[in-house]
Amino acid sequence: MKKKYLILLFTILLLLLAILYISKQNKNSLIYSFYHWENSYNIKENKEKLYIKVLDIDYSNKLEIIKTRFNVKPPKNFIPVIYITNKTMKTVKANKLVLKVLKALDSYTFTYDELQIDCDWSLNSKANYFKFLKLLKTNLNKKLSATIRLHQIKYYKKTGVPSVDYGLLMYYNMSYIGDYNTKNSILDNTIAKKYQYNFDKYPLKLKLALPLYSQAVQFRYKKPLDIFEGTVQTDFDEKFEKLKNGYFKVLQSHYFKGRYVYEGDIFRFEDSKKQDLKIALEDFFKISNNRFDEVVFYTIKYKNKYDLQKLLKGI
């Protein structure tokens, strides 16, 4: 009896070691790529896989489409991305929008095998957006992907699942940036954990997108005024008073990053910290089995912020 118990214990131990080994191998086989989110493309030498925003679509009094200017030829096998506001999807009919998008894409000289759509759809725009994706897929006859938010997985029965080839989970911007009391609107793993449900049921295979950028949010009387992307904490060493964690008060009116700020304004500095990125990566691996071994970082401007190979290996 004792011998059988030891054999069983040994078998369980081997199984656990095998699981740990496979998990480690999966992490080590991860590849990374980048978003390019500028309105002009100027990178002369690039070896990275890129997801390049090519169209920026919004609706104010009319449909507005901003095309990315390619001053330099884009790399081969890049994936063009179209950003569409939810207001556009609530206002413009799917068939009309598809025609506009196809015309804009046809004006480019580059070739592509896959297209990605970035739209944070709502319940009011869901039907039109999903119709748009189906029409676009039919007309292009190419691989089509769509960005997905955490809440769209937790509540997927309500929000719906787009008819695309795969989803790219945007694991950032998960809390309201305009709330004065928000801790970190870029990446807050405490908030993210509240949405880590239904990954085992979600039908789309997922890639993961993580942030690399930092920013400062300007407040006046606790009302949001402006966002300064690319700031670093040392930008607040002069003419600012450090308050609680991440908050700084303007001591005298001056130009900050080319914009005039007033005495008494409050800035909240937010960053995508290495430790937070590690936690986000580990959490995603725990909850998602139906995934690709690719992480897309936003954006390539900050590619040298961390050693990304070490980060993905968990070192």
C-alpha positions as a LaTeX table, in Angstrom:
\begin{tabular}{lrrr}
\hline
Residue & $x$ (\AA) & $y$ (\AA) & $z$ (\AA) \\
\hline
Met1 & 0.00 & 0.00 & 0.00 \\
Lys2 & 2.84 & 2.35 & 0.90 \\
Lys3 & 4.57 & 1.55 & $-2.40$ \\
Lys4 & 1.42 & 2.45 & $-4.40$ \\
Tyr5 & 1.15 & 5.73 & $-2.48$ \\
Leu6 & 4.77 & 6.62 & $-3.30$ \\
Ile7 & 4.24 & 5.79 & $-7.00$ \\
Leu8 & 1.12 & 7.99 & $-7.08$ \\
Leu9 & 2.94 & 10.83 & $-5.33$ \\
Phe10 & 5.87 & 10.53 & $-7.74$ \\
Thr11 & 3.51 & 10.57 & $-10.73$ \\
Ile12 & 1.77 & 13.73 & $-9.48$ \\
Leu13 & 5.15 & 15.38 & $-8.94$ \\
Leu14 & 6.25 & 14.57 & $-12.49$ \\
Leu15 & 2.98 & 15.95 & $-13.84$ \\
Leu16 & 3.43 & 19.22 & $-11.95$ \\
Leu17 & 7.00 & 19.54 & $-13.21$ \\
Ala18 & 5.80 & 18.93 & $-16.76$ \\
Ile19 & 3.15 & 21.67 & $-16.43$ \\
Leu20 & 5.72 & 24.11 & $-15.07$ \\
Tyr21 & 8.11 & 23.26 & $-17.90$ \\
Ile22 & 5.47 & 23.74 & $-20.58$ \\
Ser23 & 4.44 & 27.06 & $-19.01$ \\
Lys24 & 8.05 & 28.26 & $-19.00$ \\
Gln25 & 8.53 & 27.17 & $-22.60$ \\
Asn26 & 5.42 & 29.10 & $-23.63$ \\
Lys27 & 6.74 & 32.27 & $-22.00$ \\
Asn28 & 10.13 & 31.86 & $-23.60$ \\
Ser29 & 8.54 & 31.45 & $-27.03$ \\
Leu30 & 6.64 & 34.73 & $-26.78$ \\
Ile31 & 7.24 & 37.26 & $-29.51$ \\
Tyr32 & 6.56 & 40.96 & $-29.26$ \\
Ser33 & 5.49 & 43.62 & $-31.72$ \\
Phe34 & 4.46 & 47.26 & $-31.59$ \\
Tyr35 & 1.73 & 49.70 & $-32.43$ \\
His36 & 2.57 & 52.78 & $-34.47$ \\
Trp37 & $-0.03$ & 55.42 & $-33.68$ \\
Glu38 & 1.23 & 58.64 & $-35.28$ \\
Asn39 & $-0.42$ & 60.47 & $-38.18$ \\
Ser40 & 2.75 & 60.18 & $-40.24$ \\
Tyr41 & 5.14 & 57.26 & $-40.67$ \\
Asn42 & 8.84 & 58.20 & $-40.78$ \\
Ile43 & 10.76 & 55.16 & $-39.50$ \\
Lys44 & 13.53 & 54.50 & $-42.03$ \\
Glu45 & 14.98 & 51.35 & $-40.53$ \\
Asn46 & 12.74 & 48.95 & $-38.68$ \\
Lys47 & 13.06 & 45.26 & $-37.87$ \\
Glu48 & 10.01 & 45.02 & $-35.67$ \\
Lys49 & 6.59 & 43.68 & $-36.54$ \\
Leu50 & 4.25 & 46.67 & $-36.62$ \\
Tyr51 & 0.55 & 47.38 & $-36.34$ \\
Ile52 & 0.30 & 50.79 & $-38.03$ \\
Lys53 & $-2.72$ & 53.04 & $-37.68$ \\
Val54 & $-3.57$ & 54.04 & $-41.26$ \\
Leu55 & $-7.01$ & 55.64 & $-40.82$ \\
Asp56 & $-8.46$ & 57.70 & $-37.97$ \\
Ile57 & $-12.24$ & 57.94 & $-38.32$ \\
Asp58 & $-14.52$ & 60.21 & $-36.30$ \\
Tyr59 & $-17.84$ & 61.99 & $-36.66$ \\
Ser60 & $-18.57$ & 65.55 & $-35.52$ \\
Asn61 & $-20.90$ & 67.37 & $-37.90$ \\
Lys62 & $-19.82$ & 65.05 & $-40.68$ \\
Leu63 & $-17.71$ & 61.95 & $-41.24$ \\
Glu64 & $-14.02$ & 62.73 & $-40.89$ \\
Ile65 & $-11.26$ & 60.39 & $-42.08$ \\
Ile66 & $-7.64$ & 61.23 & $-41.37$ \\
Lys67 & $-5.13$ & 59.23 & $-43.38$ \\
Thr68 & $-1.66$ & 58.45 & $-42.10$ \\
Arg69 & 1.05 & 59.97 & $-44.29$ \\
Phe70 & 3.72 & 57.48 & $-45.28$ \\
Asn71 & 6.86 & 59.58 & $-45.76$ \\
Val72 & 8.80 & 56.32 & $-45.66$ \\
Lys73 & 7.76 & 53.01 & $-47.15$ \\
Pro74 & 6.23 & 50.81 & $-44.43$ \\
Pro75 & 7.82 & 47.44 & $-43.60$ \\
Lys76 & 6.67 & 44.27 & $-45.30$ \\
Asn77 & 3.98 & 42.24 & $-43.57$ \\
Phe78 & 2.86 & 45.10 & $-41.33$ \\
Ile79 & $-0.77$ & 45.09 & $-40.22$ \\
Pro80 & $-2.77$ & 48.25 & $-41.00$ \\
Val81 & $-5.12$ & 49.40 & $-38.24$ \\
Ile82 & $-8.24$ & 51.55 & $-38.55$ \\
Tyr83 & $-9.36$ & 53.49 & $-35.50$ \\
Ile84 & $-13.09$ & 54.26 & $-35.45$ \\
Thr85 & $-14.85$ & 56.18 & $-32.68$ \\
Asn86 & $-17.98$ & 54.78 & $-31.11$ \\
Lys87 & $-19.80$ & 57.98 & $-32.11$ \\
Thr88 & $-19.08$ & 57.16 & $-35.74$ \\
Met89 & $-20.54$ & 53.70 & $-35.36$ \\
Lys90 & $-23.66$ & 55.13 & $-33.72$ \\
Thr91 & $-24.12$ & 57.71 & $-36.50$ \\
Val92 & $-22.96$ & 56.34 & $-39.86$ \\
Lys93 & $-24.64$ & 53.32 & $-41.45$ \\
Ala94 & $-22.42$ & 50.29 & $-41.91$ \\
Asn95 & $-22.70$ & 50.02 & $-45.70$ \\
Lys96 & $-21.81$ & 53.70 & $-46.20$ \\
Leu97 & $-18.85$ & 53.46 & $-43.83$ \\
Val98 & $-17.53$ & 50.35 & $-45.57$ \\
Leu99 & $-17.52$ & 52.15 & $-48.92$ \\
Lys100 & $-15.62$ & 55.10 & $-47.41$ \\
Val101 & $-13.07$ & 52.80 & $-45.77$ \\
Leu102 & $-12.51$ & 50.76 & $-48.94$ \\
Lys103 & $-11.97$ & 53.93 & $-50.96$ \\
Ala104 & $-9.47$ & 55.25 & $-48.44$ \\
Leu105 & $-7.59$ & 51.94 & $-48.34$ \\
Asp106 & $-7.48$ & 51.76 & $-52.14$ \\
Ser107 & $-5.68$ & 55.11 & $-52.23$ \\
Tyr108 & $-2.64$ & 53.54 & $-50.56$ \\
Thr109 & 0.03 & 51.77 & $-52.58$ \\
Phe110 & 1.06 & 49.23 & $-49.93$ \\
Thr111 & $-0.23$ & 45.66 & $-49.90$ \\
Tyr112 & $-1.46$ & 43.79 & $-46.85$ \\
Asp113 & $-2.89$ & 40.41 & $-45.87$ \\
Glu114 & $-4.61$ & 41.43 & $-42.65$ \\
Leu115 & $-6.55$ & 44.42 & $-41.37$ \\
Gln116 & $-7.35$ & 45.36 & $-37.79$ \\
Ile117 & $-10.25$ & 47.49 & $-36.56$ \\
Asp118 & $-10.00$ & 49.38 & $-33.28$ \\
Cys119 & $-13.40$ & 50.46 & $-31.96$ \\
Asp120 & $-14.70$ & 50.46 & $-28.40$ \\
Trp121 & $-18.28$ & 49.69 & $-29.39$ \\
Ser122 & $-21.27$ & 50.07 & $-27.08$ \\
Leu123 & $-24.65$ & 48.38 & $-26.86$ \\
Asn124 & $-26.11$ & 51.21 & $-28.96$ \\
Ser125 & $-23.57$ & 50.76 & $-31.75$ \\
Lys126 & $-23.10$ & 46.99 & $-31.55$ \\
Ala127 & $-25.49$ & 45.98 & $-34.36$ \\
Asn128 & $-24.12$ & 48.55 & $-36.80$ \\
Tyr129 & $-20.49$ & 47.79 & $-35.89$ \\
Phe130 & $-20.90$ & 44.03 & $-36.27$ \\
Lys131 & $-22.61$ & 44.55 & $-39.63$ \\
Phe132 & $-19.75$ & 46.82 & $-40.67$ \\
Leu133 & $-17.19$ & 44.11 & $-39.82$ \\
Lys134 & $-19.06$ & 41.46 & $-41.79$ \\
Leu135 & $-19.40$ & 43.69 & $-44.85$ \\
Leu136 & $-15.76$ & 44.72 & $-44.65$ \\
Lys137 & $-14.60$ & 41.11 & $-44.33$ \\
Thr138 & $-16.70$ & 40.08 & $-47.35$ \\
Asn139 & $-15.40$ & 42.91 & $-49.52$ \\
Leu140 & $-11.74$ & 42.61 & $-48.56$ \\
Asn141 & $-11.52$ & 38.81 & $-48.39$ \\
Lys142 & $-8.58$ & 39.18 & $-45.98$ \\
Lys143 & $-7.90$ & 38.24 & $-42.39$ \\
Leu144 & $-9.70$ & 40.64 & $-40.07$ \\
Ser145 & $-9.03$ & 41.25 & $-36.38$ \\
Ala146 & $-10.62$ & 43.56 & $-33.83$ \\
Thr147 & $-9.54$ & 45.09 & $-30.56$ \\
Ile148 & $-11.32$ & 43.82 & $-27.45$ \\
Arg149 & $-11.70$ & 45.43 & $-24.01$ \\
Leu150 & $-11.81$ & 43.55 & $-20.73$ \\
His151 & $-15.45$ & 44.39 & $-20.07$ \\
Gln152 & $-16.37$ & 42.99 & $-23.49$ \\
Ile153 & $-15.13$ & 39.59 & $-22.34$ \\
Lys154 & $-16.65$ & 39.63 & $-18.86$ \\
Tyr155 & $-20.04$ & 40.63 & $-20.28$ \\
Tyr156 & $-19.66$ & 39.04 & $-23.72$ \\
Lys157 & $-23.21$ & 37.68 & $-23.77$ \\
Lys158 & $-24.43$ & 41.27 & $-23.54$ \\
Thr159 & $-21.77$ & 43.13 & $-25.51$ \\
Gly160 & $-21.56$ & 40.45 & $-28.20$ \\
Val161 & $-18.61$ & 38.92 & $-30.02$ \\
Pro162 & $-17.46$ & 40.43 & $-33.33$ \\
Ser163 & $-17.27$ & 38.18 & $-36.39$ \\
Val164 & $-13.51$ & 38.41 & $-36.93$ \\
Asp165 & $-10.62$ & 35.98 & $-37.13$ \\
Tyr166 & $-9.20$ & 36.89 & $-33.72$ \\
Gly167 & $-9.23$ & 39.56 & $-31.05$ \\
Leu168 & $-6.50$ & 41.75 & $-29.59$ \\
Leu169 & $-7.12$ & 42.38 & $-25.89$ \\
Met170 & $-6.30$ & 45.97 & $-24.94$ \\
Tyr171 & $-5.01$ & 45.44 & $-21.41$ \\
Tyr172 & $-4.84$ & 49.12 & $-20.55$ \\
Asn173 & $-7.01$ & 52.27 & $-20.31$ \\
Met174 & $-9.32$ & 50.28 & $-18.03$ \\
Ser175 & $-10.41$ & 53.07 & $-15.67$ \\
Tyr176 & $-11.79$ & 56.56 & $-16.27$ \\
Ile177 & $-8.97$ & 59.00 & $-16.92$ \\
Gly178 & $-11.08$ & 62.05 & $-16.04$ \\
Asp179 & $-11.82$ & 60.94 & $-12.49$ \\
Tyr180 & $-9.58$ & 62.88 & $-10.11$ \\
Asn181 & $-9.40$ & 59.88 & $-7.76$ \\
Thr182 & $-8.39$ & 57.34 & $-10.41$ \\
Lys183 & $-5.15$ & 55.69 & $-9.33$ \\
Asn184 & $-3.65$ & 54.96 & $-12.74$ \\
Ser185 & $-5.82$ & 55.01 & $-15.83$ \\
Ile186 & $-3.10$ & 53.41 & $-17.96$ \\
Leu187 & $-2.70$ & 50.15 & $-16.08$ \\
Asp188 & $-4.25$ & 49.20 & $-12.76$ \\
Asn189 & $-4.10$ & 45.46 & $-12.08$ \\
Thr190 & $-6.51$ & 45.76 & $-9.16$ \\
Ile191 & $-9.15$ & 47.09 & $-11.56$ \\
Ala192 & $-8.20$ & 44.50 & $-14.18$ \\
Lys193 & $-8.83$ & 41.61 & $-11.77$ \\
Lys194 & $-12.45$ & 42.69 & $-11.50$ \\
Tyr195 & $-12.89$ & 41.83 & $-15.17$ \\
Gln196 & $-11.04$ & 38.51 & $-15.31$ \\
Tyr197 & $-14.12$ & 36.41 & $-15.99$ \\
Asn198 & $-15.36$ & 34.23 & $-18.90$ \\
Phe199 & $-11.97$ & 33.88 & $-20.58$ \\
Asp200 & $-12.59$ & 30.14 & $-20.64$ \\
Lys201 & $-15.83$ & 30.71 & $-22.56$ \\
Tyr202 & $-14.87$ & 33.57 & $-24.83$ \\
Pro203 & $-14.85$ & 32.20 & $-28.40$ \\
Leu204 & $-12.23$ & 34.47 & $-29.99$ \\
Lys205 & $-8.56$ & 33.56 & $-29.87$ \\
Leu206 & $-6.68$ & 36.46 & $-28.31$ \\
Lys207 & $-3.46$ & 38.39 & $-28.59$ \\
Leu208 & $-2.43$ & 40.67 & $-25.74$ \\
Ala209 & $-1.71$ & 44.41 & $-25.97$ \\
Leu210 & 0.20 & 46.13 & $-23.15$ \\
Pro211 & 1.18 & 49.80 & $-22.65$ \\
Leu212 & 4.66 & 51.27 & $-22.51$ \\
Tyr213 & 3.80 & 54.95 & $-22.33$ \\
Ser214 & 3.48 & 57.40 & $-19.46$ \\
Gln215 & 1.37 & 60.54 & $-19.19$ \\
Ala216 & 0.24 & 63.35 & $-16.93$ \\
Val217 & $-3.39$ & 64.37 & $-16.53$ \\
Gln218 & $-4.01$ & 68.03 & $-15.74$ \\
Phe219 & $-6.84$ & 68.99 & $-13.36$ \\
Arg220 & $-8.28$ & 72.32 & $-12.26$ \\
Tyr221 & $-10.71$ & 72.26 & $-9.35$ \\
Lys222 & $-10.61$ & 68.46 & $-9.78$ \\
Lys223 & $-11.95$ & 68.79 & $-13.35$ \\
Pro224 & $-9.85$ & 67.20 & $-16.14$ \\
Leu225 & $-8.34$ & 69.68 & $-18.59$ \\
Asp226 & $-5.57$ & 68.10 & $-20.63$ \\
Ile227 & $-3.32$ & 65.08 & $-21.12$ \\
Phe228 & 0.46 & 65.26 & $-21.57$ \\
Glu229 & 1.72 & 62.01 & $-23.06$ \\
Gly230 & 5.36 & 61.06 & $-22.72$ \\
Thr231 & 6.01 & 62.91 & $-19.47$ \\
Val232 & 8.41 & 61.45 & $-16.92$ \\
Gln233 & 8.41 & 61.99 & $-13.18$ \\
Thr234 & 11.47 & 64.26 & $-13.28$ \\
Asp235 & 9.42 & 66.76 & $-15.33$ \\
Phe236 & 7.85 & 67.76 & $-12.02$ \\
Asp237 & 11.10 & 68.47 & $-10.17$ \\
Glu238 & 10.83 & 72.24 & $-10.69$ \\
Lys239 & 7.86 & 74.61 & $-10.20$ \\
Phe240 & 5.77 & 71.75 & $-8.79$ \\
Glu241 & 5.01 & 70.59 & $-5.26$ \\
Lys242 & 4.78 & 66.86 & $-4.71$ \\
Leu243 & 1.53 & 65.87 & $-3.04$ \\
Lys244 & 0.33 & 62.31 & $-2.46$ \\
Asn245 & 1.56 & 59.46 & $-4.66$ \\
Gly246 & 1.63 & 60.56 & $-8.27$ \\
Tyr247 & 0.04 & 63.99 & $-7.71$ \\
Phe248 & 1.83 & 67.31 & $-8.21$ \\
Lys249 & 0.66 & 70.90 & $-7.67$ \\
Val250 & 1.76 & 73.80 & $-9.90$ \\
Leu251 & 3.53 & 76.37 & $-7.70$ \\
Gln252 & 3.65 & 79.15 & $-10.30$ \\
Ser253 & 2.06 & 79.65 & $-13.71$ \\
His254 & 4.39 & 78.72 & $-16.56$ \\
Tyr255 & 4.69 & 76.92 & $-19.87$ \\
Phe256 & 4.82 & 73.15 & $-19.39$ \\
Lys257 & 5.56 & 71.01 & $-22.43$ \\
Gly258 & 4.57 & 73.93 & $-24.66$ \\
Arg259 & 1.24 & 74.58 & $-22.91$ \\
Tyr260 & 0.48 & 77.21 & $-20.30$ \\
Val261 & $-0.49$ & 75.86 & $-16.87$ \\
Tyr262 & $-1.73$ & 77.88 & $-13.92$ \\
Glu263 & $-0.71$ & 78.07 & $-10.29$ \\
Gly264 & $-2.83$ & 75.65 & $-8.31$ \\
Asp265 & $-3.41$ & 73.20 & $-11.15$ \\
Ile266 & $-2.96$ & 69.57 & $-10.16$ \\
Phe267 & $-1.21$ & 66.95 & $-12.28$ \\
Arg268 & $-1.55$ & 63.21 & $-11.84$ \\
Phe269 & 1.47 & 61.37 & $-13.22$ \\
Glu270 & 0.73 & 57.90 & $-14.58$ \\
Asp271 & 3.19 & 55.31 & $-15.82$ \\
Ser272 & 3.27 & 51.77 & $-17.16$ \\
Lys273 & 5.65 & 50.35 & $-14.59$ \\
Lys274 & 7.68 & 47.24 & $-15.24$ \\
Gln275 & 6.26 & 45.41 & $-12.22$ \\
Asp276 & 2.69 & 46.18 & $-13.28$ \\
Leu277 & 3.42 & 44.89 & $-16.77$ \\
Lys278 & 4.80 & 41.66 & $-15.29$ \\
Ile279 & 1.67 & 41.16 & $-13.20$ \\
Ala280 & $-0.57$ & 41.85 & $-16.20$ \\
Leu281 & 1.35 & 39.36 & $-18.30$ \\
Glu282 & 1.21 & 36.68 & $-15.59$ \\
Asp283 & $-2.51$ & 37.25 & $-15.04$ \\
Phe284 & $-3.27$ & 36.97 & $-18.74$ \\
Phe285 & $-1.41$ & 33.66 & $-18.96$ \\
Lys286 & $-3.33$ & 32.29 & $-16.01$ \\
Ile287 & $-6.79$ & 33.16 & $-17.33$ \\
Ser288 & $-6.40$ & 32.68 & $-21.08$ \\
Asn289 & $-5.72$ & 29.37 & $-22.77$ \\
Asn290 & $-7.10$ & 30.31 & $-26.19$ \\
Arg291 & $-4.34$ & 32.75 & $-27.14$ \\
Phe292 & $-1.46$ & 33.55 & $-29.45$ \\
Asp293 & 2.09 & 33.77 & $-28.15$ \\
Glu294 & 2.37 & 37.43 & $-29.13$ \\
Val295 & 2.31 & 40.63 & $-27.10$ \\
Val296 & 1.74 & 43.95 & $-28.87$ \\
Phe297 & 3.17 & 46.99 & $-27.08$ \\
Tyr298 & 1.77 & 50.49 & $-27.34$ \\
Thr299 & 3.76 & 52.16 & $-28.85$ \\
Ile300 & 7.01 & 51.79 & $-30.74$ \\
Lys301 & 8.06 & 55.26 & $-29.55$ \\
Tyr302 & 8.85 & 53.67 & $-26.18$ \\
Lys303 & 10.42 & 50.43 & $-27.42$ \\
Asn304 & 13.64 & 51.06 & $-25.46$ \\
Lys305 & 11.94 & 51.83 & $-22.15$ \\
Tyr306 & 12.52 & 48.29 & $-20.85$ \\
Asp307 & 14.34 & 45.16 & $-21.94$ \\
Leu308 & 11.24 & 43.55 & $-23.41$ \\
Gln309 & 12.79 & 40.13 & $-23.99$ \\
Lys310 & 13.63 & 39.88 & $-20.29$ \\
Leu311 & 10.23 & 41.24 & $-19.37$ \\
Leu312 & 8.44 & 38.56 & $-21.36$ \\
Lys313 & 10.59 & 35.85 & $-19.88$ \\
Gly314 & 9.69 & 37.03 & $-16.42$ \\
Ile315 & 13.30 & 37.90 & $-15.54$ \\
\hline
\end{tabular}
